[in-house]
Amino acid sequence: MDYRKTIKRRLKDLHMTQKQLAEKLGMSENSITSFMTGKAYVSFVNFVKIMDILEMQILFIPNEDLK
């Protein structure tokens, strides 16, 4: 499964919006939206922060989508 879909599903499970995730990361909502739609990359550090905020484990590193 595409990890972005997994992240979207986890956001839904936690009743968290992309805007709330962006606030917790100190990023703009547009940056998160661009990442979630595949239009932009996210740094490895921010990817790890996303996983931590959503209480998810990193089982693989999608290196093609990270800067």
N, C-alpha and C positions, 0 to 999 in steps of 0.2 A: 504494500500500500504506500502511496505517496505520503511522505512525512508531513507535508502541508495539510493534507486531509486529516491526518491523525491529530495535528495541532488544533485544527478547526473543531474537530469532534471533542477534544479535551476542553477547549474554551467553552463549548456548549455545555458539557457535563458540569463544569464549574460555574456556569451562569456568569461568565466573564466575557466582556466585549473586547474587540481588538483595541478600542480606545482605552479601556482600563489596562490592558496589557501594555500598551504604549506608555501610559503614565507610569506604570511600575518600572519600566525600562528606562524612562527618561528620554523617550524618543517621540517623534511626531506620529500621529495616527496614520498620516500618509505613508510614512516609512514602513510601518507594520503592514498596511494594506498592500503596498507595492511588493513586499517580501512574500506575503501570503498568496498573492496572485502570480508570483513568479516573475514579476517585472523588475525586481531589484534583488540584490544580494544582502546578506546580513553577515556581520563579522562573526568569527568563531566565538568570541567572548559573549556577544549578544545572543548567539544561538544557545550557548550554555546557560545564560541567564533565563532565556525563555523556558528551557527545560526545567530549571530550578523553580521558577515561578509557577509553572503548571504541574510541578511534582511528577515529572516524567523522567524516565531513564534514557540515556543515550546508548542505543544498541549498535549504531553505526554512524559514521560521519559522512554526510552527503557532500563531499568535497567539491563537487562541481557547482554547488550553490553557495559556497562560503568564500569570503575574501580573506 
